[in-house]
Amino acid sequence: MRPLFITGIGTDVGKTVVSAVLVEKLKCDYWKPVQSGDLNDSDTMKVKALVSNPVSLFHPESYRLTQPFSPHKSAALDGVEIDLSKIHIPETQNQLLVEGAGGLMVPLNDKQLIIDLIGHLQAEVILVVKHYLGSINHTLLSLDTLKHRNIPVKGIIFNGAPDEYSESVILNYSDTRLLGRIPLVPNLDKESIKFLAQQIDTGA
């Protein structure tokens, strides 16, 4: 069973919220291999606080970096180097959901990017898309890059305010499966995550 890797078309598109929704939906395990900054309020902690099901396990990060920058910069400031050979999938009998950092081309070190981590983990991608001026371009470029790397894509999740014009173009040009839409919800909590989980169809 391939891990599911949650990546986005950029930063702040809602990967952590989508991760919480999917963990609740699939009752899968959660793992963030590289956490940059916010160690007292990490993405793992945020997702765990939003998930209700008693099945999911939350695995420790491989790298916990103190500075809130791109992983390669955060690691350099902390005096470490991210080494893909030292990032091992946690042992679990459950489906594993992996949350990335930023988008596909975010650097981990001088030679490797997030997309290289996805390949290293032999994961299947779920791409999180948030609409803004330029998001069509960023989405299609991301999907094209994944295709050329022969990395399987399970589908797209649109997060935030809808835009039917952008969505129709993205789905038409990419021929990528739509897994669902997550609307804006103020004051996210466990109940709203349960509601949002009903909006997603992963086919699982």
SETORKOL-766990 format. One record per residue (C-alpha): residue in one letter; x, y, z. Coordinates in steps of 0.001 Angstrom, whole numbers, padded with zeros to 6 digits, always signed. Example, Ala and Ser with C-alpha at 12.3 -4.5 7.8 and 13.67 -1.06 7.14 Angstrom:
A+012300-004500+007800
S+013670-001060+007140
This chain:
M+000000+000000+000000
R+001599+003233-001189
P+001761+006163+001233
L-000410+009131+000308
F+001688+012287+000015
I-000083+015604+000530
T+001585+018408-001383
G+000384+021768-002596
I+000812+024120-005511
G+002596+026469-003110
T+002814+027591+000493
D-000276+028319+002610
V-002742+026493+000368
G-004146+024411+003236
K-002149+021167+003247
T-002458+020756+007018
V-006243+021238+007038
V-006595+018822+004129
S-004335+016369+005954
A-006563+016512+009031
V-009666+015976+006894
L-008119+012966+005151
V-006791+011423+008356
E-010302+011652+009787
K-011863+010352+006563
L-009503+007417+006034
K-008621+006726+009679
C-005043+006580+008437
D-001765+007381+010193
Y-000114+010799+009838
W+003545+011670+009355
K+005321+014957+008619
P+008934+014001+007806
V+010320+017549+007924
Q+008983+020243+010255
S+010460+023725+009881
G+009731+026011+012828
D+006711+026125+015163
L+007967+023133+017115
N+005617+023989+019983
D+002666+024098+017593
S+003782+021760+014828
D+001642+020502+011966
T+001561+017100+013633
M+000141+018685+016783
K-002400+020677+014760
V-003654+017627+012875
K-003800+015505+016026
A-005899+018171+017767
L-008445+018127+014919
V-008827+014365+014477
S-011464+012435+016419
N-011032+008839+015337
P-009231+006538+017822
V-007350+004569+015157
S-004872+007021+013636
L-001320+007177+014920
F+000867+010273+014655
H+004460+009430+013904
P+007425+011615+014952
E+009174+013801+012418
S+012500+012732+010940
Y+013749+016321+011107
R+012580+018974+013573
L+014071+022290+012498
T+013814+025350+014701
Q+013563+028065+012028
P+010398+028801+009961
F+012014+028830+006525
S+012441+026532+003548
P+013796+023208+004873
H+017249+023651+003317
K+017674+027073+004934
S+016233+025958+008287
A+018539+022943+008320
A+021590+025073+007475
L+020770+027510+010272
D+020431+024587+012674
G+023753+023164+011526
V+022326+019978+010025
E+021812+018608+006523
I+018671+016797+005462
D+019623+013350+004167
L+016935+011419+002300
S+018651+008127+003129
K+017887+008818+006793
I+014165+009398+006209
H+012459+006050+006737
I+008743+005312+006491
P+007357+004590+009976
E+006354+001023+010678
T+002593+000687+010528
Q-000046-001730+009279
N-002295+001234+008477
Q-002514+003516+005450
L+000047+006292+005920
L-000575+009916+004998
V+002550+012056+004584
E+002443+015853+004627
G+005116+017718+002712
A+006490+021236+003097
G+005408+023862+000602
G+005282+022677-002999
L+007085+020121-005115
M+010204+022152-005865
V+010956+023223-002291
P+014622+022368-001599
L+015596+019954+001156
N+019332+020358+000600
D+021681+021485-002176
K+020644+018681-004538
Q+017215+017355-003569
L+013689+018707-003496
I+010354+017687-001992
I+009550+015850-005226
D+012669+013730-004653
L+011346+012862-001191
I+008061+011741-002773
G+009962+009458-005128
H+012135+008186-002272
L+009001+007206-000329
Q+007344+005706-003443
A+004224+007649-002551
E+001068+008561-004439
V+000268+012278-004517
I-002814+014223-003550
L-002411+017798-004772
V-003989+020606-002748
V-005087+023585-004841
K-006171+026997-003575
H-007420+029584-006056
Y-005466+032801-006604
L-004149+034690-009611
G-001606+032269-011076
S-002958+029128-009428
I-003962+027549-012748
N-000397+027842-013989
H+001042+026528-010714
T-001376+023590-010680
L-000752+022503-014256
L+003012+022877-013858
S+002902+020755-010700
L+000891+018013-012372
D+003094+018067-015465
T+006213+017755-013317
L+004764+014787-011433
K+003839+013131-014728
H+007366+013519-016095
R+008784+012011-012894
N+006377+009053-013244
I+004921+009804-009822
P+001298+008645-009530
V-001347+011236-008691
K-004435+010089-006844
G-006247+013368-007433
I-006845+017016-006633
I-008554+018611-003660
F-009676+022219-004038
N-009385+024085-000757
G-011006+027407+000095
A-013245+029751-001892
P-014498+028111-005116
D-013758+029356-008628
E-015614+027384-011276
Y-013591+028918-014110
S-010253+027863-012649
E-011508+024450-011603
S-012966+023569-015000
V-009745+024545-016789
I-007542+022608-014359
L-009652+019455-014548
N-010037+019676-018334
Y-006369+020256-019173
S-004914+017875-016596
D-007463+015052-016799
T-006892+014564-013084
R-009491+013119-010755
L-011319+015517-008437
L-011384+014093-004918
G-013443+016892-003436
R-013790+020501-002425
I-013176+021829+001065
P-015024+025100+001695
L-013848+027868+003981
V-014809+027048+007566
P-014088+029550+010339
N-012890+028227+013695
L-011955+024708+012650
D-012555+022053+015277
K-013121+018312+015432
E-016779+018564+014436
S-016066+020713+011389
I-013306+018313+010317
K-015832+015465+010515
F-018181+017489+008321
L-015467+018306+005817
A-014445+014641+005640
Q-017873+013927+004153
Q-017046+016231+001233
I-014166+014036+000098
D-014330+010876-002026
T-010949+009173-002327
G-012422+005932-003587
A-011017+004212-000477
